[in-house]
Amino acid sequence: MKNKLVVILIGILLMISSVPVAFSISNKNELTMEENDWFYYAPLDNYAPSGMPDFDQKQNNWKDPVYNGWAFCGTVSVANIFWYIDSIYSDTMGSPGDGKDMFPLVLDYNSQGESNPGPFTDDHNYNNVNDLTSLWNQKESVLGNELIERIAWYVDTNGCRTSEEIWGTNLGSMYLGVRKWLEDVNLMSYFKVEILRASRNNLKNFYLDDNYSPIRTTYENTQGSLISQKDFFINEKISNINEDFKFEYIAERVKNGSFVVLGIVGYDGEKNVHFSHWVTIAGVSISLSQIALSDPYFDIINQTNDFTLHNDAAIVSHDIYTVNTTSPFPEEADYWWLEEYLPNLYSVIPAAFIITPLTSSIPQISPVSYFIKPDENYFFIKDKHIIPTIFGNTIIVGDITFEANAFSKDGIDRIEFYVNEELKYVDDEFPYVWFWDEQLFGHKMIKISAVDKLGNLANNVMQIWKFF
């Protein structure tokens, strides 16, 4: 009888284990908690125990190459949201250092330093956010093995990816970079990415000088512009002019489950721009007209001089500001601003970048592989971006570095690099990189094949034209 019972129990366990795993939220409003009319993103005990993280940009030489000001506010604001979303869909009983990675939005980037906390390295180690043992190298465009520096590469902060003359993180680059990140890890169909902004009539005044050039700001945390000359015209195509772009509208989006990065531009009474900055919304109160921010630079409520502490998502400073819904300029009535954000300046909100879950559940993601370098549809000479190609071809002159990444909940064993189905290189250690210095001419198919620890394959291909 006991043997039969054991057989039955084993059968039940096998049946349960064969059911596809789904990552789910039964109700999007579970992501917020109400307290005295305040709505905050709810704490997630596993990896975001204080709600929305509050990572800090004052680390690792994350400065602009022109005036040496801290320039990673856009990158860090996106990282806050990525971390929180990844925590939602990860093991609810997990903890940093448990060695598990159940969801592909944030991966283990195998940072150089020892696992913190341990005992294992995983996607939610504190030094997976940033690792001080590998300093950011803007001049060489070195892609660091940490979440924030990899996001910087995708959203082209300081032009680190394309070598464009970009200052900070531009609105359009943020949009395109986040979309590519989601597409690479096979999540784009589960999220909506959008840009909302106020009226277009005087938009330029909030970002650029009269020549569409970056404005040198007077605060070290705000070097750069939220938009560049090229980016200005891109935004005309991809952003939505929202005639009801008011605080109440953004607050309702937060309450209904969206994740929001706000652009802040500060100017004086003469419309001289003094700073531009990105922040993440951590909470809102409509009745009190107040907003709580995970600010990459300022820490008002929970001050610290050790900015690396915020790599622990439990340590936050959700700073609260009163929202003034009356525009400081009558001719631009649709702008709202934050009182006392910086003294003697109007801290206006002209735009928002929003990520919204489209479904209450996401099925288990199959193994996936993707290219990080080089970018498709670009012209390269000696491993450097030169210019986007007109007809969408990827043209490579000289040597080139291919970098790939992959996800499997069972762990990646290796990535194989092929040229026209001929195996050229195998890398079994992250980052997965192959330097191709072979002299060839003509059209080639580059394939990557990621092999997980159970032998499952995830293939991806890139069509290129190679010369020399």
MOJO-V457324 format. One line per field, one symbol per residue. ss: DSSP state (A for helix, B for strand, O for the rest). psi: psi as a letter, one per 40 degrees, with the letter a starting at -180 (. if undefined). A space follows every 50 residues. Layout:
ss=???
psi=???
//
This chain:
ss=OAAAAAAAAAAAAAAAAAOOOBBBOOOAAAABBBBOOBBBBOOBOOOBOO OOOOOOOOOOOOBOOOOOOBOOAAAAAAAAAAAAAAAAOOOOOOOOOOOO OOOOOOOOOOOOOOOOOOOOOOOOOAAAAOOOOOOOBOOOOBOOOOAAAA AAAAOOAAAOOOOOOOOOOOAAAAAAAAAAAAAAOOOAAABBBBBBBOOO OOAAAAOBOOOOOBOOOOOAAAOOOOOOAAAAAAAAAABBBOOOOOAAAA AAAAAOOBBBBBBBBBBOOOOOBBBBBBBBBBBBBOOOOBBBBBBOOOOO OOOOOOAAAAAOOOOOOBBBBBBBOOOOOOOOOOOBBBOOOOOOOBBBBB BBBBBBBOOOBBBOOOOBBBBBBOOOOBBBBOOBBBBBOOOOOOBBBOOB BBBBBBBOOOOBBBBBBBBOOBBBBBBOOOOBBBBBOOOOBBBBBBBBBB BBOOOOBBBBBBBBBBBO
psi=dddddddddddddddddehhhhhihdhdeeeiihhfehhihiihddegef ahigihegiffgiiedefihefddddddddddddddddeaheeiiheeei hehedhihefidiihhiaeihaeeideediheegihgddefhhifidddd ddddefhefddeeigihahiddddddddddddddefedeeihhihiiaie dfdddediaeefiihhieheefhaieiidddddddddeihhhefgidddd dddddeeihhhhhhhhiaeefhheiiiiihhdiihddefiihhhhedigd dgiiegeedeeheehigghhihhhehhehdegeeiiihifdiifihgige iihhhhheieihihhihiiihdiihifihihfehhdiiideeihhhhaii hhhiiihheeihdihhhihfehhdihhehiihhhhhfhhihahihhhihh hieeeiihiiihhihhh.
//
